Amino acid sequence: MFWVPLLLLAWAVAGVAGLRLCLSAVRGAAASTGGRGAAEGRGLTLYEAAFLSGGPGRVADVTLVAMARQRRLLLAHTGWATVVDPRGRDDMERSVLGAIGPGGQSPIAPVRAAAATADPVRGIAERLVGAGLAVPDGAGTTVADAVRQVRLAAAAVAGLAVTALLMPVPSDVPRHLVALWFALPLILTLGCLAIARFEAHPYSHWASPAGQRLLGALPREAGGGDDRAYLTSVAVRGVHAVGEPELRAAFAHREPRPGH
């Protein structure tokens, strides 16, 4: 009967993860109800779409890509940014130029990090949270976080089951019955994942359900292959949507670790 404590642990892991997912879904539904009126008749700016899709870093990425496509900023494949036009057209562009500094040249990684934490991005976040379109900081476990926890719980239950079946300890219960007992919490976790996939997908760390609905309408609103559609694709999908290989390579560089 040494497998019984492992079974109880499996049920505890599965139950806690499933409960967190349910609570997160309930909070998300409440936020969706609160933001439904704000979402009706409202569009998203390019920066707002970027924030809801990928957070502050995505806003900085879109700003850099937009300035590079307009030939006002040169982003080299070596990971450096060079200013061509020092006049920013909005607060985000001025934040990027300020992060590059008076020398007019800087590695992209620190520029991106500084722009992502600048006041304009915080202003975007506050507006979206106030409209019920973004998840506020400190709102607790999001559905995306809860889904990840359920996935880990499913793996943990499977691991505990394998451990129980491989234990070289005599048991009065046949091994196939032991496996059946462990299948129950595993079914619970997989069922939670299936329901979440059907009811709450796509999962987002930044957008509320109301914000996700607006994001879902963006591809249709963006239209054809103009510059706006291109930047909207980058806002929603990230720098992986950048078509130019050299420009995409510019974002592949990361800040060096301390001591390197």
C-alpha positions as CSV (number, residue, x, y, z in Angstrom):
1,M,0.0,0.0,0.0
2,F,3.0,2.3,-0.4
3,W,1.3,3.7,-3.5
4,V,-1.5,5.2,-1.6
5,P,0.4,8.3,-0.3
6,L,1.6,8.9,-3.9
7,L,-2.0,8.7,-5.1
8,L,-3.2,11.1,-2.4
9,L,-0.4,13.5,-3.5
10,A,-1.4,13.1,-7.1
11,W,-5.0,14.0,-6.2
12,A,-3.8,17.0,-4.2
13,V,-1.7,18.3,-7.1
14,A,-4.4,17.8,-9.6
15,G,-7.1,19.3,-7.4
16,V,-5.2,22.4,-6.5
17,A,-4.2,23.1,-10.1
18,G,-7.8,22.6,-11.3
19,L,-9.2,24.8,-8.6
20,R,-6.7,27.6,-9.5
21,L,-7.8,27.3,-13.2
22,C,-11.4,27.6,-12.2
23,L,-10.9,30.6,-10.1
24,S,-8.8,32.3,-12.8
25,A,-11.5,31.6,-15.3
26,V,-14.2,33.1,-13.0
27,R,-12.1,36.2,-12.5
28,G,-11.6,36.4,-16.3
29,A,-15.3,36.1,-16.9
30,A,-16.0,38.9,-14.4
31,A,-13.4,41.1,-16.1
32,S,-14.9,40.3,-19.4
33,T,-18.4,41.4,-18.2
34,G,-16.9,44.7,-16.9
35,G,-15.0,45.4,-20.1
36,R,-17.6,44.4,-22.5
37,G,-19.1,47.9,-22.7
38,A,-15.7,49.5,-23.1
39,A,-14.8,47.2,-25.9
40,E,-17.9,47.9,-28.0
41,G,-17.3,50.5,-30.6
42,R,-13.6,50.9,-29.6
43,G,-10.6,50.2,-31.7
44,L,-7.0,49.6,-30.7
45,T,-4.0,51.7,-31.5
46,L,-0.9,50.0,-32.8
47,Y,0.8,50.4,-29.4
48,E,-2.3,49.1,-27.5
49,A,-2.5,46.0,-29.7
50,A,1.2,45.4,-29.1
51,F,0.8,45.7,-25.3
52,L,-2.2,43.4,-25.2
53,S,-0.4,40.8,-27.3
54,G,3.0,40.9,-25.8
55,G,3.3,43.4,-23.0
56,P,5.7,46.3,-22.6
57,G,8.5,44.7,-24.6
58,R,6.3,44.2,-27.6
59,V,5.4,47.9,-27.6
60,A,9.1,48.8,-27.7
61,D,9.7,46.2,-30.5
62,V,6.9,47.7,-32.7
63,T,8.3,51.2,-32.1
64,L,11.7,50.2,-33.2
65,V,10.4,48.3,-36.3
66,A,8.2,51.2,-37.3
67,M,11.0,53.7,-37.1
68,A,13.3,51.3,-39.0
69,R,10.8,50.9,-41.8
70,Q,10.4,54.6,-42.1
71,R,14.2,54.9,-42.4
72,R,14.4,57.1,-39.3
73,L,16.3,54.4,-37.4
74,L,18.9,51.9,-38.7
75,L,18.8,48.5,-37.0
76,A,21.8,46.6,-37.9
77,H,22.0,42.8,-37.9
78,T,24.8,43.1,-35.4
79,G,22.3,44.3,-32.8
80,W,23.0,48.0,-32.9
81,A,20.6,50.9,-33.4
82,T,21.7,54.1,-35.1
83,V,19.6,57.3,-35.2
84,V,18.9,58.7,-38.7
85,D,16.1,61.2,-37.8
86,P,16.4,62.5,-34.2
87,R,12.9,63.8,-34.1
88,G,10.3,61.6,-32.5
89,R,6.8,61.7,-33.8
90,D,5.2,60.5,-30.5
91,D,6.0,59.8,-26.9
92,M,7.1,56.2,-27.6
93,E,9.5,57.3,-30.4
94,R,10.9,60.0,-28.1
95,S,11.4,57.3,-25.4
96,V,13.4,55.2,-27.9
97,L,15.5,58.1,-29.0
98,G,16.2,59.1,-25.4
99,A,17.2,55.5,-24.6
100,I,19.7,55.5,-27.5
101,G,21.2,58.7,-26.1
102,P,22.9,61.8,-27.5
103,G,25.6,59.7,-29.3
104,G,22.9,58.4,-31.7
105,Q,24.0,54.8,-31.5
106,S,23.4,52.0,-28.9
107,P,22.9,48.3,-28.7
108,I,19.3,47.4,-29.3
109,A,18.8,45.3,-26.1
110,P,19.2,48.1,-23.5
111,V,17.2,50.5,-25.7
112,R,14.4,48.0,-25.8
113,A,14.5,47.5,-22.1
114,A,14.5,51.2,-21.3
115,A,11.7,52.0,-23.7
116,A,9.6,49.1,-22.3
117,T,9.7,50.6,-18.8
118,A,9.3,54.3,-19.8
119,D,6.3,56.5,-18.9
120,P,4.5,56.2,-22.2
121,V,4.2,52.4,-21.8
122,R,2.9,52.8,-18.3
123,G,0.3,55.2,-19.6
124,I,-0.8,52.7,-22.2
125,A,-1.1,50.0,-19.6
126,E,-3.2,52.3,-17.3
127,R,-5.6,53.2,-20.1
128,L,-6.1,49.6,-21.1
129,V,-6.6,48.5,-17.5
130,G,-9.1,51.3,-17.0
131,A,-11.0,50.3,-20.0
132,G,-11.2,46.7,-18.9
133,L,-9.1,45.5,-21.8
134,A,-5.8,44.6,-19.9
135,V,-5.1,42.5,-16.9
136,P,-4.0,44.7,-14.0
137,D,-0.7,44.1,-12.2
138,G,-1.2,42.1,-9.1
139,A,-4.4,40.6,-10.4
140,G,-3.4,37.2,-9.2
141,T,-3.0,34.1,-11.3
142,T,-4.1,34.6,-14.9
143,V,-5.7,31.9,-17.0
144,A,-2.4,31.5,-18.9
145,D,-0.6,31.0,-15.6
146,A,-3.2,28.5,-14.4
147,V,-3.1,26.5,-17.6
148,R,0.7,26.2,-17.3
149,Q,0.2,25.0,-13.7
150,V,-2.3,22.4,-14.8
151,R,0.1,21.1,-17.4
152,L,2.8,20.8,-14.8
153,A,0.2,19.0,-12.6
154,A,-0.6,16.5,-15.4
155,A,3.1,15.7,-15.8
156,A,3.5,15.4,-12.0
157,V,0.6,12.9,-11.8
158,A,2.0,10.9,-14.6
159,G,5.4,10.8,-12.9
160,L,3.9,9.7,-9.6
161,A,1.9,7.0,-11.4
162,V,5.1,5.7,-13.0
163,T,6.9,5.8,-9.6
164,A,4.1,3.8,-7.9
165,L,4.0,1.2,-10.6
166,L,7.8,0.7,-10.6
167,M,8.1,0.5,-6.8
168,P,9.5,-3.0,-6.0
169,V,7.2,-3.3,-3.0
170,P,4.6,-6.1,-2.8
171,S,1.0,-4.9,-3.0
172,D,-2.4,-6.6,-2.6
173,V,-3.7,-4.5,-5.4
174,P,-2.9,-5.5,-9.0
175,R,-0.8,-3.1,-10.9
176,H,-3.5,-2.4,-13.5
177,L,-5.8,-1.3,-10.7
178,V,-3.1,1.0,-9.4
179,A,-2.7,2.5,-12.8
180,L,-6.5,2.9,-13.0
181,W,-6.6,4.8,-9.7
182,F,-3.9,7.2,-11.0
183,A,-5.7,7.6,-14.3
184,L,-8.5,9.4,-12.4
185,P,-6.5,12.5,-11.4
186,L,-4.8,12.5,-14.7
187,I,-8.1,12.6,-16.5
188,L,-9.1,15.5,-14.2
189,T,-6.1,17.5,-15.3
190,L,-6.4,16.7,-19.0
191,G,-10.1,17.5,-18.8
192,C,-9.4,20.9,-17.3
193,L,-6.9,21.6,-20.1
194,A,-9.5,20.5,-22.7
195,I,-12.2,22.8,-21.3
196,A,-9.8,25.7,-21.0
197,R,-8.7,25.2,-24.6
198,F,-12.3,25.3,-25.7
199,E,-13.5,28.1,-23.5
200,A,-10.6,30.4,-22.9
201,H,-8.1,30.0,-25.7
202,P,-6.0,31.9,-26.7
203,Y,-4.4,32.4,-23.2
204,S,-3.0,35.8,-22.5
205,H,-0.8,37.3,-19.7
206,W,-1.8,40.8,-20.8
207,A,-5.2,41.0,-22.4
208,S,-8.5,40.5,-20.6
209,P,-11.2,38.5,-22.5
210,A,-12.6,41.8,-23.8
211,G,-9.1,42.8,-25.0
212,Q,-8.7,39.4,-26.7
213,R,-11.9,40.0,-28.6
214,L,-10.6,43.3,-30.0
215,L,-7.3,41.6,-30.8
216,G,-9.2,38.9,-32.7
217,A,-10.8,41.5,-34.9
218,L,-7.5,43.2,-35.8
219,P,-6.4,41.0,-38.8
220,R,-9.8,41.7,-40.5
221,E,-9.5,45.4,-39.7
222,A,-5.8,45.7,-40.8
223,G,-6.7,45.0,-44.4
224,G,-4.1,44.2,-47.1
225,G,-0.4,44.5,-47.4
226,D,0.1,48.2,-46.4
227,D,2.5,49.4,-43.8
228,R,-0.3,49.5,-41.2
229,A,-1.1,45.8,-41.8
230,Y,2.6,44.9,-41.6
231,L,3.1,46.7,-38.2
232,T,-0.2,45.2,-36.9
233,S,1.2,41.8,-37.7
234,V,4.4,42.6,-35.7
235,A,2.3,44.0,-32.9
236,V,0.2,40.8,-32.6
237,R,2.9,38.1,-33.5
238,G,6.1,39.8,-32.4
239,V,9.4,40.2,-34.3
240,H,8.9,36.7,-35.8
241,A,6.5,38.5,-38.2
242,V,9.2,40.8,-39.5
243,G,9.8,39.9,-43.1
244,E,13.3,41.3,-43.5
245,P,16.0,38.8,-42.4
246,E,18.5,41.4,-41.4
247,L,15.9,43.4,-39.4
248,R,14.8,40.2,-37.7
249,A,18.4,39.3,-36.9
250,A,18.8,42.7,-35.2
251,F,16.4,41.5,-32.4
252,A,18.1,38.2,-31.9
253,H,20.9,39.8,-29.8
254,R,20.4,39.9,-26.1
255,E,22.0,41.9,-23.3
256,P,25.3,40.3,-22.1
257,R,25.2,38.7,-18.8
258,P,27.0,40.3,-15.9
259,G,30.7,39.3,-15.8
260,H,30.7,38.4,-19.6
